[in-house]
Each structure stands twice: as structure tokens, then as C-alpha cells.
Amino acid sequence: MTPLQASLWLTLCGRALDNRLPHPILGDKMADEVVRKVGYDYKKLRIPSSSAIYIAHRAKKLDEIAQRFIARHPDAVGLDLGAGLDSRALRISPPPTADWYDIDFPEVIAARRELLPDDATPHGIGADLTGSTWLDTLPTDRPAVIVADGLIAFFSEEEMISLVSRIISHFPSGEIAFNGYSTFAVRAQKIAPVAQAIRDISKFPGIDDPRAPERWHPKLKLVKEILCTREPEVAQFPPVLRLMNRLTAPSAALSRMGNTVLVYRF
């Protein structure tokens, strides 16, 4: 895999390590199974338990967004952009009336088919997301929920604007959710050991104002900014991490320096 494709191991191993904690936040057994099956040396990524928890927490919030949308629109189309080896479809269990698509590079989709069970990837599309043709095979007459976990770090702002515009033009309505990526996070990854694997391939400048992406397209409107420091799962964090989150939770500015998820409708 290229360095960009191999970045999938960071989130996969984070979810696997969360699953090994006494009180996992996400409990992604499939991620743990894949890491063990491949024998991937996750220790070289230097993922601290706090980062594993944050990765799992972010994934859980994106799962909940997709589940709520599909509950309201049972015939929805779901997209996981830059899906990597995530088995989100297993976790959210969309009904037979909905269609779930995992989109990533062809090499990654091939790895998914080898390492994940069939029901973890109902529809896999191997494509470069910066291209314009991968949407052509998807329905155009149904609402869509689109999630992207970690993807934004590897896109320039211009590439994100182009991607969002193509999605909005393709579907009649829907929601787009992705993790927030502040300018503080951009600076922090230059020194954080856990970010070493993605330091040289990250491009996004950061978002400090959750309403800023509304300027990407006239139809894009902020639904919710999820500040993870204020979410109920914090009560399950280890004591020191729980205290840190409780102390920063009252401040939106401080909370945005950490784990956030942004949800927009169109």
C-alpha cells in the first residue's frame, strides 16, 4: 500500500486497542480480529490508550449519525468515504431496504474482500475519491448519509469542497458527517508520535469554526457540532482522561482542540 492507503492501520488499530480495554467505548471486535489475523505490528504506530479511546469514540458518534438517519429514511443510501478496513456496516446493521457503500482505493477494497466477511462490505467501490466517476453507479433518487472518519486530514480544502459539491449534486438530500480537524490538531500532529505515520501526507489546514464549511456549497447547513468532551461516553473513560475531558468540556474553544464530529445537511 502507499503511505496514504496504509494510513487505514492507524484508525483500525485504534479501534482494536479500544476493544482490548476493560471497558471499551466502541467494542469493535472485528477490528481486533483483523489486526490479530494479519499480525500487524501496531506497536510501531505508538498509539497511546487515550488516542485509541478517542478514535473509538469518534467512530461511535459517526455510527450513531448513520443509524439515526437510516432510521428516519429506511430506503437511504449510506456512504463510508475512505472506509479503510472499517466494518461499520456490521455495527450499524442497515435494513435490507437501505444500501451501504464503502469507498476507498481499489487496493483497499481488495483487502476488505479478503479480510472482512461479506456482510461487512455490502457494496465496495474501488476508486480515488478525488475522481468524478465513482458516483455514477450510485442511485440519484434517494436520500443519502455520508460519513468520513479521518478522511479530511488527507484532503486539501479545495479537494473537500469539490468532493462535497459532487455529492450534493448527485443526491436529492442527505447528511454529511466527518471528524473536526482544528488548526491546533494540525500543529499538534507535527510533534505527536502517534501522528508520525500521517504527518507527511496530511494536507487539510484545519477548521476552527463549525459553520465555515457552509461556505463550501449553498445547500450545506450545519446540523450539529458534537463536542466529544460533552458526550455521555466520557463517564466510561479512565480517571485521568475523564478528568481532562470534564475540565475542558465547559469551553467550546478548548473542546474543539480535541475530538469533534461535524454534521451537515443538504
Disulfide bonds with the S-S distance in Angstrom:
none
